[in-house]
Amino acid sequence: MIRDMSDTLNTILSALTAGQHVEEDLLERLDALVTKPPPDIPEHMVQIFAHARELFGKDTARWLSKPHWNLAHQMPLQAAQSLEGAQRVEDLLTRIAVGMPS
């Protein structure tokens, strides 16, 4: 896990992984973070945010917080914390963008 990640992102991720369902206020906080990432968010996460936002628009936060079978049932936000996981998320986003099965 990347240590210098924004406290806000860490708080949101902790709440998402601890809960059974996604609260609307968490989605709003995540959407604000995705829309305007703080300077301490790693560049690979900023790129994922931007790519996901292009594809999902206002549903980006929901997509980032929903476990996906292609990411070993991790949330994209969770998987993207490592560089390897971020590459898997980018690959998934690319497949979705070109209409391939994801």
MOUR-V806727 format. One record per residue. N is the residue number from 1. OMEGA is omega in whole degrees, -180 to 180 (NA if undefined). Layout:
# MOUR-V806727
n=N omega=OMEGA
n=N omega=OMEGA
This chain:
# MOUR-V806727
n=1 omega=-179
n=2 omega=-172
n=3 omega=-174
n=4 omega=-180
n=5 omega=180
n=6 omega=176
n=7 omega=180
n=8 omega=180
n=9 omega=178
n=10 omega=179
n=11 omega=180
n=12 omega=-179
n=13 omega=178
n=14 omega=180
n=15 omega=180
n=16 omega=-178
n=17 omega=180
n=18 omega=-173
n=19 omega=176
n=20 omega=-179
n=21 omega=-176
n=22 omega=178
n=23 omega=-179
n=24 omega=-180
n=25 omega=176
n=26 omega=178
n=27 omega=178
n=28 omega=179
n=29 omega=178
n=30 omega=178
n=31 omega=178
n=32 omega=179
n=33 omega=180
n=34 omega=-178
n=35 omega=-180
n=36 omega=-178
n=37 omega=176
n=38 omega=-175
n=39 omega=-178
n=40 omega=174
n=41 omega=-180
n=42 omega=-176
n=43 omega=-179
n=44 omega=177
n=45 omega=177
n=46 omega=179
n=47 omega=178
n=48 omega=178
n=49 omega=-178
n=50 omega=-179
n=51 omega=179
n=52 omega=-180
n=53 omega=176
n=54 omega=-176
n=55 omega=-169
n=56 omega=178
n=57 omega=-175
n=58 omega=179
n=59 omega=-178
n=60 omega=-178
n=61 omega=179
n=62 omega=180
n=63 omega=-179
n=64 omega=-175
n=65 omega=-179
n=66 omega=179
n=67 omega=-178
n=68 omega=-178
n=69 omega=-178
n=70 omega=178
n=71 omega=-178
n=72 omega=179
n=73 omega=172
n=74 omega=171
n=75 omega=176
n=76 omega=179
n=77 omega=180
n=78 omega=-179
n=79 omega=-174
n=80 omega=180
n=81 omega=177
n=82 omega=179
n=83 omega=178
n=84 omega=178
n=85 omega=178
n=86 omega=178
n=87 omega=177
n=88 omega=178
n=89 omega=178
n=90 omega=178
n=91 omega=178
n=92 omega=178
n=93 omega=179
n=94 omega=178
n=95 omega=179
n=96 omega=-177
n=97 omega=-178
n=98 omega=175
n=99 omega=177
n=100 omega=176
n=101 omega=-179
n=102 omega=NA
